[in-house]
Amino acid sequence: MVVVPALGAAAVSVGGLLFKASAASKAAAAAGVAAAGASKLGLAIAGAIKLATAVIGVGKLTILPFLIAAIAYYNYDLFDPENRPFNVQQVELAYDFIIIGGGSAGTVLASRLSEIPHWKILLLEAGGHETEISDVPLLSLYLHKSKMDWKYRTQPQPTACQAMKDKRCCWTRGKVLGGSSVLNTMLYIRGNKRDFDQWADFGNPGWSYEEILPYFRKSEDQRNPYLARNKRYHGTGGLWTVQDSPYNTPIGPAFLQAGEEMGYDIVDVNGEQQTGFGFYQFNMRRGSRSSTAKSFLRPARLRPNLHVALFSHVTKVLTDPHTKRATGVQFIRDGRLQNVYATREVILSAGAIGSPHLMMLSGIGHADELARVGIPLVQHLAGVGQNLQDHIAVGGIAFLIDYPISIVMKRMVNINTALRYAITEDGPLTSSIGLEAVAFINTKYANASDDWPDMNFMMTSASVMSDGGSQVKTAHGLTDEFYQEVFGEVNNRDVFGIFPMMLRPKSRGYIKLASKNPLRYPLLYHNYLTHPDDVNVLREGVKAAVAMGETQAMKRFGARFWNKPVPNCKHLNLYTDDYWNCFIRQYTMTIYHMSGTAKMGPPTDPWAVVDPQLRVYGIPGLRVIDASIMPAITNGNIHAPVVMIGEKGADMIKQLWLTPTTAPVGVQGQGPSPRQGHSTSPAPPPRTQWRSKRSLNSTETETETKTETETETETETETEPETEASEKLDIGTSSVHQWPLPRS
């Protein structure tokens, strides 16, 4: 059997596996080996196997080494480590802009800001590069709990996640260049137009739907011609690919037929109407993941003014003790504590957990919270770490079927499907863990005339038991006892699943510091289902999901709800409201949409952390540009809105720094009076020229380096005092370095 044709004349040993080529393939191999070089190919494949298995672990999938080898060979023209952004060996002393976090927003910012050739940009990322396995859509859950995951866990609370280990929810966050866009399920959902109009109504001018819609179109490269022809809602030619899934089971179209039976339209959920059913749109390109690192950073990798520093764990934002201006960043790299300085701005894009955590570590937050752990106060902002919002769903709502047509891992992941994925870029491995269709519906608590649904169905041709209890259970943090009791009887059976997700939660969580040690994770309190309205809406969503399984479209497959009573709820009668109210608190699934922890709002909002220009109140030179700034979570998956926030944030920065002005202070750039407890820096002198030559970092050379080994240290390291370094750099005195007061 020909496993990988053209790997060599006889055999090539790769990562301990021997791939033997048949006599027929040897002749075809000669040209390829002569052209590319067998040794170079072998080294490349072996390196890929070593990296990927180190990330997700050996033994998770027996097909893993073969899959990587096939991908590497059939895409060898693309399999070149130098296609990735360079990892600079040495960070320079100062940059114009420092971006903290190479996730979905940070990569967009780095790409867009580095379009200005005379700006020097530094992107600091705590993780490393993505791998070939992270490209495979079906295997995304195997990245959870891997080295690419921060592995956050919430504090135990009695209202949710009772089926999880220690009653703690698992909050997967990407610790890799590309952030959570490397680990997520690639769903492209923009939200509802009323979400953004509401943001504007909260006192955030510039954020209404009509004002942010161009930024969605700007980044989008819509590959579905039927959707792309609608130029009002979709864009083509952008950096970020959006396409339909290359692989669907017969269950996918049945979901849409079931929706029609329930009285809903088939819609483009990113178009004019959100309420209804439709196929998912994915951030994929040629069957593989289209992460933001691939889409936005790789096209910019050769720009000499963009430096990317991997394995750089930021510990603090440096501020001037007199003006409170953000002057730079402190970070750990190679076990050393280092400082780097920003002559224009520091931008926090570390996500809804990382950004507030870093602000509090830097003395920006609630004064009492900082005093509790002994951090000197720089700026009192009560809203830092508050207003935490997330979308939650209910797991385990599965329906057995009679036909072998669903996604069952042991049937779908094999040599044949690996070859199909590598050669033709389709097949089961291009399925995003079985996600095929999406629905936005109304429970009895929503006003159906508003087209602002309160319930989302994530419909899959698989469920928690489709991998036999291996990785899904681990990714979601379920206890072995819960899994075996509820799902053990139906391991590896053909099923489909519906995950009802509540869209506009009223419960709010918060983040606290565990200590002033920057390497200790913060304390995360989800507060899921603490508001009674959330319980009611999610319960009705579960009832609607069970009812959907009774439609004729699904009954054609012999659909029957797996109604095994869950532990802790056996004393209640099945299908009653009391039972469902108990049920939703057991297998409570985060959909990993943490947001809102550095809320955007007007100066009159005591909980606002940033203004509508995303500038931190009272800290000149510091912005937050990521999911943290959302005043209220959007109606759907938040990845597309976060990229939009990155696009709009980049334009705001360009508008400020590329607008020539000689207007005196108080005429242009003057903001409202500071809020109670907020201070502003002294009024800056007028800027008479924006295109002044950089006085720092004139070197434009790019240093190529190999990826360093990540090192973390618990020891404190002495470093140069920031005030002395600031004096050397004259930061905050030259007119080009000034930060305007917040605008109205």
Helices and strands as residue ranges (DSSP letters): E 11-14, E 17-20, H 23-36, H 38-56, H 64-74, G 81-83, E 94-100, H 104-113, E 121-124, H 132-135, G 137-143, E 152-153, G 165-167, E 170-171, G 179-182, H 193-201, H 209-219, E 220-222, H 225-228, E 240-242, H 251-261, E 276-279, E 284-285, E 288-289, H 292-292, I 293-297, G 298-300, E 306-309, E 313-319, E 326-333, E 336-348, H 351-361, E 364-365, H 367-373, E 379-380, E 392-394, E 398-400, H 409-412, H 415-424, G 428-430, E 435-441, G 448-450, E 455-460, G 464-467, H 471-476, H 480-487, G 488-490, E 495-502, E 510-512, E 523-525, H 532-548, H 552-555, E 560-561, H 577-583, E 588-590, E 622-624, G 627-629, H 639-657, H 722-729, G 735-737
